[in-house]
């Protein structure tokens, strides 16, 4: 799917950034100037504008919006300058209105980002020329209940975590898949991840890496005290649930490290494939394996298979 925008309407890009880094602020100012020169106006979060020193024509002063879901409506792209945490913020603004997100990693690993700092110009050029593809990434919807009362609804791009609220206590849970109990055990928590999130928290907890093209959901227990408490990969349309023991400890539902719901003993969390995906910008068609190698700095020395244009890993790496 190629990126497009309505012709004859003013072009806008929502810029989301990590304002705590001076280099990011300088980069954002340069990007804003470049867009203005191309007739593209910026939309920015009202909490971030004051951190930037911009030298723009008055007609291209950024439009300020609150950090609320849907504030990207009408933009061509949400451009994120920062790491994965910043990209998750941008995804929350873009998801409900279907605007694609393009991340440029100015942080550490930045696994969700499509471009690195040294390819920022290429990313900006692609936005200006509307020369990019868009792919949809699965999300997870979650609803928490206690004694028949709904505690809240939320969603995640990476993972939904049900974790113990007290470090000293063990969380007693029962897992359910498609309406049937699967296993009960004590643990630090349980992660429900998308393929996108398989390289995040779920990976650190011992879960498998799942290619983004695979439609599936992951269940990954964290430090479980049980024989059958291994990670599981289930169908993308499975109905999942986790029940907290009614005489156990309190827990917390955490989505992408950004949205939380307190869970009392006896609470139940139901999860399923999200109704709305997150749309992500792709700038090239390189395989996911290349991203794994690059982001995790994996050793591939000695590999003698066929090369793709631009490969920089040879026999001497």
Secondary structure, 3 states (H helix, E strand, C coil): CECCCCCCCCEEEEEEECCCCHHHHHHHHHHHHHHHHCCEEEEEECCCHHHCCCCCCHHHCCEEECCCCCCCCCCCEEEEEECHHHHHHHHHHHHHHCCEEEEEECCCCCCCCCEEHHHHHHHHHHHHHCCCEEEEECCEEEEEEECCEEEEEEEECCEEEEEECCCCCCEEEEEEECCEEEEEEEECEEEEECCHHHHCHHHHCCCCCCCCCCCEEEEEEECCECCCCCCEEEECCCCEEEEECCCCCCEEEEECCCEEEEECCCCEEEEEECCCCEEEEECCCCCHHHHHHHHHCCCCCCCCCCCCCCCCCCCCC
